[in-house]
Amino acid sequence: MSKTINWGIIGIGKIAEKFASDLATVENAKLVAVASRSIDRAKEFGGRHDSTFAYGSYEEIFNTPDLDAIYIATPHTSHAECTKLCLNKGVAVLCEKPFAMNEQEVKEMIHLAEEKQTFLMEALWTRFLPSTKKVLEIIDSKALGDIKLLQADFGFIPPFFPERRVLNPEYGGGAFLDIGIYPAFLSLLILGYPSTILATSTKGPTGVDETTAFLYQYGNNNIAKLSCTFGAETNTEATIFGTEGRIVMKKRFHDTKEIELIPNEGEPQVFNFPRETFGYNHEIEEVNDCLRKGKTSSDLWPLSQSLKLIQLLDKTREEAGIVYKTDKS
Ligand SMILES: NC(=O)c1ccc[n+]([C@@H]2O[C@H](COP(=O)([O-])OP(=O)(O)OC[C@H]3O[C@@H](n4cnc5c(N)ncnc54)[C@H](OP(=O)(O)O)[C@@H]3O)[C@@H](O)[C@H]2O)c1
């Protein structure tokens, strides 16, 4: 039988709730500790999710015996600090996206993981979903011919709570880092790092980017036309166009349950990916598998790709004029 992987969670907000619920569906894995800035919230969350330990500070989580991995689900601005806290204690880390606020922070995280020989991975859950794997398989089969254009958008209107992380510049708020990361990630996964980056952005009432459009070109080969917005409900689809046909990843493309392959000639094919979880179980299984094999990073979403992604995000932000206090440190 596989070794049971004992998980802890730091920061128990909205996404931690879904993660904990999906963790409960993964075989040979258990939530053993939750850490919050509030002991009452930790006890309440821990009780609901059957966690063995609940702590009222992040540092206390390291008192947990046999803790294998920690999932970091705090606002973007504290990802680097929380990750380094765990790595310095030699505990494996799965850290939410964006991995950190900028390239400098991500480099520090990666260097520390290498120095401590400790597992580190960005929680880019889309990479591990069966739908994403199928898209890559179709592209590899050359069913699309040569890819010429990738189009993806992500847009919705979040509730207006200026003090919360989503719209608050102090916490790295704004559409681009929160949801624009998904089109950027898809372009990097499929087309690689662009040779040309163009971007432009509008600002919302709290000063964070509301709508950002970004265009990437890859030599003379292909182009990605991408956007994100907190100002409107958009299709939130991705389409990859090739010389022989196209693939549509249906709404919301980043965790889609349906993709359609539409060849220029012949019948379209629909692929369905039904699931009973939110979909975070796949990234959890990847971490568990890596830890059982004694690996310090994932081959599916390696640290080199996380570094390229943050470089892409930084460069796009620079073009679009999206600036945070953390950029100046
Ligand atoms: N993969 C995905 O699908 C997905 C989806 C949503 C969000 N995310 C990412 O996950 C991270 C958390 O997002 P979320 O929506 O869960 O946020 P959230 O609901 O605001 O929760 C964040 C948690 O972080 C902790 N925290 C630590 N310092 C904080 C501070 N100064 N202000 C507020 N909270 C602080 C809080 O937990 P305690 O009070 O317990 O310490 C809070 O509950 C973000 O980086 C986001 O990009 C990923």
PDBQT file of the ligand as one rigid body, heavy atoms in Angstrom, charges set to zero:
ROOT
HETATM    1  N1  LIG A 401      -6.306  27.452  -7.890  1.00  0.00    +0.000 N 
HETATM    2  C1  LIG A 401      -7.445  28.093  -7.871  1.00  0.00    +0.000 C 
HETATM    3  O1  LIG A 401      -8.421  27.705  -8.499  1.00  0.00    +0.000 OA
HETATM    4  C2  LIG A 401      -7.582  29.315  -7.022  1.00  0.00    +0.000 A 
HETATM    5  C3  LIG A 401      -8.845  29.829  -6.794  1.00  0.00    +0.000 A 
HETATM    6  C4  LIG A 401      -8.953  30.904  -5.937  1.00  0.00    +0.000 A 
HETATM    7  C5  LIG A 401      -7.807  31.448  -5.382  1.00  0.00    +0.000 A 
HETATM    8  N2  LIG A 401      -6.592  30.945  -5.654  1.00  0.00    +0.000 N 
HETATM    9  C6  LIG A 401      -5.382  31.540  -5.061  1.00  0.00    +0.000 C 
HETATM   10  O2  LIG A 401      -5.356  31.204  -3.681  1.00  0.00    +0.000 OA
HETATM   11  C7  LIG A 401      -4.936  32.316  -2.898  1.00  0.00    +0.000 C 
HETATM   12  C8  LIG A 401      -6.000  32.571  -1.838  1.00  0.00    +0.000 C 
HETATM   13  O3  LIG A 401      -7.217  32.894  -2.480  1.00  0.00    +0.000 OA
HETATM   14  P1  LIG A 401      -8.626  32.839  -1.706  1.00  0.00    +0.000 P 
HETATM   15  O4  LIG A 401      -9.645  33.198  -2.719  1.00  0.00    +0.000 OA
HETATM   16  O5  LIG A 401      -8.782  31.603  -0.956  1.00  0.00    +0.000 OA
HETATM   17  O6  LIG A 401      -8.436  34.080  -0.716  1.00  0.00    +0.000 OA
HETATM   18  P2  LIG A 401      -9.204  34.355   0.649  1.00  0.00    +0.000 P 
HETATM   19  O7  LIG A 401     -10.551  33.745   0.653  1.00  0.00    +0.000 OA
HETATM   20  O8  LIG A 401      -9.069  35.817   0.920  1.00  0.00    +0.000 OA
HETATM   21  O9  LIG A 401      -8.323  33.553   1.710  1.00  0.00    +0.000 OA
HETATM   22  C9  LIG A 401      -6.976  33.845   1.928  1.00  0.00    +0.000 C 
HETATM   23  C10 LIG A 401      -6.605  33.414   3.344  1.00  0.00    +0.000 C 
HETATM   24  O10 LIG A 401      -5.259  33.813   3.553  1.00  0.00    +0.000 OA
HETATM   25  C11 LIG A 401      -5.068  34.132   4.926  1.00  0.00    +0.000 C 
HETATM   26  N3  LIG A 401      -4.375  35.419   5.050  1.00  0.00    +0.000 N 
HETATM   27  C12 LIG A 401      -3.094  35.596   5.453  1.00  0.00    +0.000 A 
HETATM   28  N4  LIG A 401      -2.756  36.874   5.475  1.00  0.00    +0.000 NA
HETATM   29  C13 LIG A 401      -3.840  37.541   5.074  1.00  0.00    +0.000 A 
HETATM   30  C14 LIG A 401      -4.130  38.920   4.944  1.00  0.00    +0.000 A 
HETATM   31  N5  LIG A 401      -3.210  39.866   5.191  1.00  0.00    +0.000 N 
HETATM   32  N6  LIG A 401      -5.359  39.273   4.529  1.00  0.00    +0.000 NA
HETATM   33  C15 LIG A 401      -6.289  38.340   4.271  1.00  0.00    +0.000 A 
HETATM   34  N7  LIG A 401      -6.079  37.014   4.409  1.00  0.00    +0.000 NA
HETATM   35  C16 LIG A 401      -4.872  36.628   4.806  1.00  0.00    +0.000 A 
HETATM   36  C17 LIG A 401      -6.436  34.148   5.573  1.00  0.00    +0.000 C 
HETATM   37  O11 LIG A 401      -6.518  32.937   6.289  1.00  0.00    +0.000 OA
HETATM   38  P3  LIG A 401      -6.364  32.896   7.876  1.00  0.00    +0.000 P 
HETATM   39  O12 LIG A 401      -7.165  34.047   8.393  1.00  0.00    +0.000 OA
HETATM   40  O13 LIG A 401      -6.901  31.576   8.154  1.00  0.00    +0.000 OA
HETATM   41  O14 LIG A 401      -4.930  33.039   8.233  1.00  0.00    +0.000 OA
HETATM   42  C18 LIG A 401      -7.419  34.114   4.421  1.00  0.00    +0.000 C 
HETATM   43  O15 LIG A 401      -8.575  33.409   4.748  1.00  0.00    +0.000 OA
HETATM   44  C19 LIG A 401      -4.695  33.459  -3.868  1.00  0.00    +0.000 C 
HETATM   45  O16 LIG A 401      -3.332  33.599  -4.114  1.00  0.00    +0.000 OA
HETATM   46  C20 LIG A 401      -5.416  33.046  -5.143  1.00  0.00    +0.000 C 
HETATM   47  O17 LIG A 401      -4.770  33.468  -6.338  1.00  0.00    +0.000 OA
HETATM   48  C21 LIG A 401      -6.467  29.880  -6.450  1.00  0.00    +0.000 A 
ENDROOT
TORSDOF 0
